[in-house]
């Protein structure tokens, strides 16, 4: 499938949006897509971003835990660090410090594997490595593999459904 640069990751975002609808339906969590503020010039007919967005999704699970994450879809066998913006890292790091669950969901398209990478793991990798990308082998060893479950393809909140209230 040939995707333009502007639509990079839209398929994965759409899939995660569907997962989030299922979580809401089952009472597991309410996670919403964060809209990027846009201003529209009626004279020229052009739109532009007013400001940088934070991350792709925010919400809370049925335990009351705040959740914030960004989705990344890569064709290669690594996640380039430049794919995660500094403002996204700051937002996720700050929310994690406040007690939230803050992470990246990374989909490797070459084999359709998805990993949940805690923001602390991402920061730790950057701090202790001179690499410009995180190889899939590192994900396989350190990150959480996201499997299907709860009736969804990428059950990134699998632990929530098994917690007794």
N, C-alpha and C positions, 0 to 999 in steps of 0.2 A: 504494500500500500504506500503510495507516494504522499507524504504529508508536507505541507509548507512549514516554514520556520514558525509562523504565527500560530499554527495549529498543533505544534509539537506538544505532546502530552494530553491533548484534548480527549482522545479515546480513553486513556486511563482515568482521567478526571471524571468522565461520564460513567465509567464502570464503578468507580468508587462512589459516585453520587447514587447509583442504583443500590449499592451495598448499604449506604447510609439510609435509604428509604426502607430497606428491609429491616435494618436495626430499629428504626423508629416504629415500624409496624409491629415488631416483636417485643417492643418495650425494652430494648437493650441499651439504646442511646439515641440522643438527638444531636446529629452532626449536620451542620449546614455549610454550604459553599459560601466563601467570603467573596462578595462582589468587589471588583476594583472600580473606584469612583472614576467616572468618565464625564467629560464636558463635551457638549455638542455645539458646534458653530453652525447656526442655521443659514448664515450668509454664504459660507463656503461649502457647507455640507460635509465637513470633516469632523471627526471625533478624535479626542486625545485623552490620555490618562491624566487625571488631575494630580494624582500622587501614587507612590508605590503602594501596592497592596501588602498586607502582612504575610499571610500564608493562604493555602487553598481552602482549608476546612477548619472549623472550630465548633465546639459543642460540649456536651457532657454525657456521661454514661449514667446508668441507673443507680450507681453508688454515689453520684454527685461529683465525681471527679471531672475536672475541666480537661478537655482534650484539644490540642492544636497540632496540626501537621500539614506538611506540604507533600504533594505527589511529584515524583520525578520518573520520567520514562526515558530509557536510554537504549539505543540500538547496539552499542558496543558492549564489550565485556568488562566495562568499568564505569564508574560514575565520576565524571569530571567535577572537581571541586568548584569550578567556576559556574556550574549549573545551579548551585545553591547560593543565592544572593546574600550579601552581608546583612541586609536588613531582615532577611528571613532567619538567619542564624541568630541574630540578636533577639528577635521576637521569640523564637522557640526557646532560647537559652533563658531569657527573662521569665517566660511563663513556667518553665521547668523549675526555676528557682523559687517560684511562688507555689509550687506543689502540683502543677499540672502534669499531665502526660504529654510530652512534646517529642515529636519524632518526624522522620521522613519515611514515606512509603516509596520504595524504589522498585520499578518494574524493569527487568532486563528483557527486552523484546526478542533477543536471539533465541531464548529458550522459555520465555514467558514465566520466569520465576519472579516472585515478589518478595521483598525483604522489608522488615520494619526495623529502621535504624534510629535508636534513641539519639536525641540531640547531643547528649553527653558523649556517646560513642563517636559521633561525627567530630565533635570538638577535640576529643582525645586523639583521634586519628590525625587530624590536622596538626596538632601540637607535637606529635611524636614521629611524624613522617615528612620527608621532603618531597613526596610525590605530589603530582598535580591531579591525581585521580585515585579513587578507591577501587581496587580490582575485585572482580567477582569472587575470587578465592578468599579475600578478606571477609566479604559478606557471608560466604558459606561457613566460615569459622566463627565469626563474632556476632553477626546480626541474626534476628529472628526470622526464620522462613515463614511466610504467611501462606497458609494452606486454605483449602475450601472447608467450609463448615457453617453451621447455623443457616443452611440454605443459600449461602452466597459463595461466589467464586474466590474472593480474597477476604477471608474472615480475620481482619486485622485486630478485632476486639474479642477474639475467641475466649479470653479469660473472664470477661464480664458475665457471660451467660451461665457460668458454672459457680458463681459466687452466691452463697446463701445470704438472704437479706435478714 
